[in-house]
């Protein structure tokens, strides 16, 4: 199976996880405690994937421009998630007063769309380089997809939108991920740009979005789950790197 076909199939899987995360917050009878564990596990796995796999490979692909592209990816997400958006954090949004104007909720959604688009770019870029890198990036992306959809839906509800609009917002994130995959399928020769840009995005999401959410939790349990995420990556790397 070609790298592009695998990327599209896994992009669809990641998109489904976004939609599932939205369903969790819309159907309030579901237990959402486990989402905190997804955030912590995803933070560790993503951080390890970005620093141990994506960044080094980016320098191999384009040693001259990799630093600029990495920084560019990092700053793109910061611009749309924490500069354009008024109030953003992963997890359930309970501060309805922050979203008295509906457009604020949509600005958060737009920031998430930018980020999820690069999730798709990352998956496809990884598979264009090697199967191991593609699978590592997919797992890193997948682990935060459910909390991501959950975040989008909860922001819409806090903005006074209906449950159907809230779930639709999480589904839009899935479509953005798939769009990222398809973009790299069309411009596969641009992997030397797509990989370092998405590496910068991945680093930002892990270190600036997810880790702060872990740090909000009291005690050491969630912090240990971050280390577990890194440990899982290292074990997989030992057995499967090079495939």
C-alpha positions in Angstrom: 0.0 0.0 0.0 1.4 3.4 -1.0 2.3 6.0 1.7 -0.4 8.3 0.4 -3.1 5.7 0.7 -2.0 4.8 4.2 -1.9 8.5 5.1 -5.5 9.1 3.8 -6.8 6.0 5.7 -5.2 7.2 8.9 -6.3 10.7 8.3 -9.9 9.4 8.3 -9.2 7.6 11.5 -7.9 10.7 13.2 -10.9 12.7 11.9 -13.2 10.1 13.4 -11.4 10.6 16.8 -12.2 14.3 16.5 -15.8 13.6 16.0 -15.9 11.1 18.9 -14.4 13.7 21.2 -17.2 16.1 20.2 -19.8 13.4 21.0 -18.3 13.0 24.4 -19.0 16.6 25.5 -22.4 16.7 23.7 -23.6 13.6 25.5 -23.0 14.7 29.0 -23.8 11.4 30.6 -20.5 10.0 29.4 -17.6 9.9 31.8 -14.9 12.3 30.6 -12.3 11.7 33.3 -10.2 9.6 31.0 -9.7 12.6 28.6 -7.2 14.0 31.1 -5.2 10.9 30.7 -5.3 11.2 26.9 -4.0 14.7 27.2 -1.1 13.7 29.5 -0.2 10.6 27.5 -0.5 12.5 24.2 1.7 15.3 25.6 4.6 12.9 26.4 4.3 10.9 23.2 4.0 14.1 21.0 6.9 15.8 22.7 9.1 12.8 22.2 8.0 12.4 18.6 8.7 16.0 17.8 12.1 16.2 19.4 13.5 12.7 18.7 12.0 12.0 15.3 10.5 15.0 13.5 13.1 17.6 14.3 16.2 15.5 13.5 14.6 14.2 10.2 13.7 17.8 9.3 17.4 18.7 9.5 18.3 15.8 7.3 15.7 16.8 4.7 16.6 20.5 4.6 19.5 21.5 6.9 19.6 25.1 5.7 15.9 26.0 6.1 14.8 23.6 8.8 15.3 26.0 11.8 13.3 28.8 10.1 10.5 26.4 9.1 10.4 24.8 12.6 10.1 28.3 14.2 7.5 29.2 11.5 5.3 26.3 12.4 5.6 27.0 16.1 4.7 30.7 15.6 1.8 29.9 13.2 0.0 28.0 15.9 0.8 30.5 18.6 -0.7 33.3 16.3 -4.0 31.5 15.7 -4.5 29.7 19.0 -3.3 32.3 21.5 -3.2 35.6 19.7 -6.2 35.7 17.4 -8.2 33.5 19.8 -9.3 35.3 23.0 -9.4 32.4 25.5 -8.0 29.0 24.6 -7.0 25.9 26.5 -7.4 22.1 25.9 -10.2 20.4 27.8 -13.7 21.4 28.8 -14.6 25.1 28.5 -16.7 26.2 31.5 -16.1 29.9 31.4 -19.2 30.9 29.4 -18.7 34.6 30.3 -15.5 34.5 28.1 -17.7 33.8 25.1 -20.5 36.3 25.4 -19.9 37.1 21.8 -20.4 34.1 19.6 -17.6 35.1 17.2 -15.1 34.4 20.0 -16.0 30.8 20.0 -15.5 30.7 16.2 -12.1 32.3 16.5 -11.0 29.5 18.8 -12.4 27.0 16.3 -10.5 28.7 13.5 -7.3 28.4 15.6 -7.9 24.7 16.1 -8.6 24.2 12.4 -5.1 25.6 11.5 -3.5 23.3 14.0 -5.5 20.2 12.9 -4.7 21.0 9.2 -1.0 20.6 10.1 -1.8 17.4 11.9 -2.7 16.0 8.6 0.3 17.5 6.9 2.5 15.8 9.6 1.0 12.4 9.1 1.4 12.4 5.3 4.9 14.0 5.5 6.0 11.3 7.9 4.9 8.4 5.7 6.5 10.1 2.7 9.8 9.8 4.6 9.4 6.4 6.2 6.8 4.1 7.6 8.2 4.3 11.1 8.1 8.1 11.1 4.5 8.1 9.7 3.2 5.7 12.3 5.0 7.5 15.1 3.4 10.8 14.0 0.0 9.2 13.6 0.0 7.8 17.1 1.1 11.2 18.5 -1.7 12.9 16.6 -4.3 10.3 17.4 -3.7 10.6 21.2 -4.8 14.2 21.3 -7.6 14.0 18.7 -10.3 13.0 21.2 -9.5 15.9 23.6 -9.2 18.2 20.6 -12.7 17.4 19.4 -13.9 17.7 23.0 -12.4 21.2 23.3 -14.0 22.4 20.1 -17.4 21.2 21.1 -17.2 22.6 24.6 -16.2 26.0 23.3 -19.3 26.0 21.0 -21.5 25.1 23.9 -20.0 27.8 26.1 -20.7 30.3 23.2 -24.4 29.4 23.4 -24.4 27.2 20.3 -26.6 24.1 20.0 -25.4 20.6 20.5 -25.6 19.9 16.8 -23.4 22.9 16.1 -21.0 21.8 18.9 -20.6 18.3 17.4 -20.3 19.8 13.9 -17.4 21.9 15.1 -15.5 18.8 16.2 -16.3 17.2 12.8 -14.9 20.2 11.0 -11.6 19.6 12.8 -11.6 16.1 11.4 -12.1 17.5 7.9 -9.2 19.9 8.4 -7.0 17.0 9.3 -8.0 15.1 6.2 -7.4 18.3 4.1 -3.9 18.4 5.5 -3.2 14.9 4.4 -4.7 15.5 0.9 -2.6 18.7 0.5 0.6 16.7 1.1 -0.7 14.0 -1.3 -0.9 16.7 -4.0 2.3 18.4 -3.1 4.3 15.4 -2.1 7.5 16.9 -3.5 7.2 19.6 -0.8 7.9 17.2 2.1 11.0 19.2 2.9 8.7 22.1 3.8 5.8 20.1 5.2 7.8 18.1 7.7 9.6 20.9 9.5 6.6 23.1 9.5 4.4 20.4 11.0 7.3 19.5 13.4 7.1 23.1 14.8 3.3 22.8 15.1 3.6 19.4 16.9 6.2 20.9 19.3 3.9 23.8 20.1 0.9 21.6 20.7 2.8 19.3 23.0 4.8 21.9 25.0 2.6 24.9 24.9 -0.9 23.5 24.8 -0.9 20.0 26.4 1.8 20.3 29.1 0.2 23.3 30.7 -3.1 21.4 30.9 -1.2 18.5 32.7 0.3 21.0 35.1 -3.1 22.2 36.1 -3.8 18.8 37.7 -2.9 18.4 41.4 -0.5 15.6 42.4 2.0 13.7 40.4 -0.3 11.2 38.7 -0.8 13.1 35.5 2.9 14.1 35.4 3.8 10.5 35.5 1.5 9.7 32.6 3.5 12.2 30.5 6.7 10.1 31.2 4.7 7.0 30.3 3.9 8.6 26.9 7.6 9.3 26.3 8.5 5.8 27.5 6.0 4.2 25.0 7.6 6.1 22.2 11.1 4.9 23.2 10.0 1.3 23.4 8.3 1.5 19.9 11.4 3.3 18.6 13.7 0.5 19.8 11.6 -2.2 18.1 10.3 -0.5 15.0 12.6 2.4 14.0 14.1 1.8 10.6 11.1 0.0 9.0 
